[in-house]
Amino acid sequence: MFSKSLLVVGIALAGLALAQSGPSAPPNAHALIGSINLTDQTWICAGPVSLDSVTVLIKSVSVDAIHLDAGCTGTIGAISVVQYRLDGIKVHTGAHDLSIGGGSIRCLGHDPLAHQDGIQAMGGTRVTFFSLDDQCLTSNNAALFISEGMNRNGLPTAIVCDSCYLAGGGFPVRIGRSLSSGIRSSQVCPGRLGAILISRAAKDPINLNTTIGCRLSSGFSASPW
């Protein structure tokens, strides 16, 4: 009887150990997967992602195309933004360790009073855009604008466009109050006022292996000006 009791206890303990030490969860087990396709609606990333693509067209509603908000982390294979009204992508405080593998941004119009950027990074940490074709040609500011927001909720840190093409705005690349942020191995097509504007408020800005010049792209002129 005693030996049978020990056997039952042993089996129970073994089952408990197996339940506690079962297969470990894969990274980003709860990450959003697949593809996103929206029209006239902002896509908001506020959690882990492992997406193949995000496609957003904004034509009839005055909203930004994509918000990368607090909690947004992981990978997006490619983004495709066509914007007629406001900003292409906004990066906010709390977005972190996010990699976007490529894609395009096209700004084809903006609202009369809009301050338009292809990408406006007001916060975030370790957000990288790779091989992004960002032609925000109707921008009245920049294709890539990195600068802490007016409320100073968080300093943009390590926000980088790597191997990108950037066109549009007075200065297609503007790096303001930020830390270790900017462009790497990218090509910038000069705007009305120049190619790159780096503020004294930028700490350790990144501007490495940059090429200044415009290239032809299907449906677009070599220079927006």
Beta strands, then each sheet from edge to edge (+ up, - down):
strand 1: 32-39
strand 2: 43-45
strand 3: 48-58
strand 4: 66-68
strand 5: 73-83
strand 6: 89-91
strand 7: 96-100
strand 8: 103-107
strand 9: 117-121
strand 10: 125-130
strand 11: 132-135
strand 12: 142-146
strand 13: 157-162
strand 14: 165-167
strand 15: 173-175
strand 16: 178-179
strand 17: 182-184
strand 18: 187-189
strand 19: 196-198
strand 20: 202-203
strand 21: 206-208
strand 22: 211-212
sheet 1: 1+ 3+ 5+ 7+ 10+ 13+ 17+ 21+
sheet 2: 1+ 3+ 5+ 8+ 11+ 14+ 18+ 22+
sheet 3: 2+ 4+ 6+ 9+ 12+ 15+ 19+
sheet 4: 16+ 20+
end
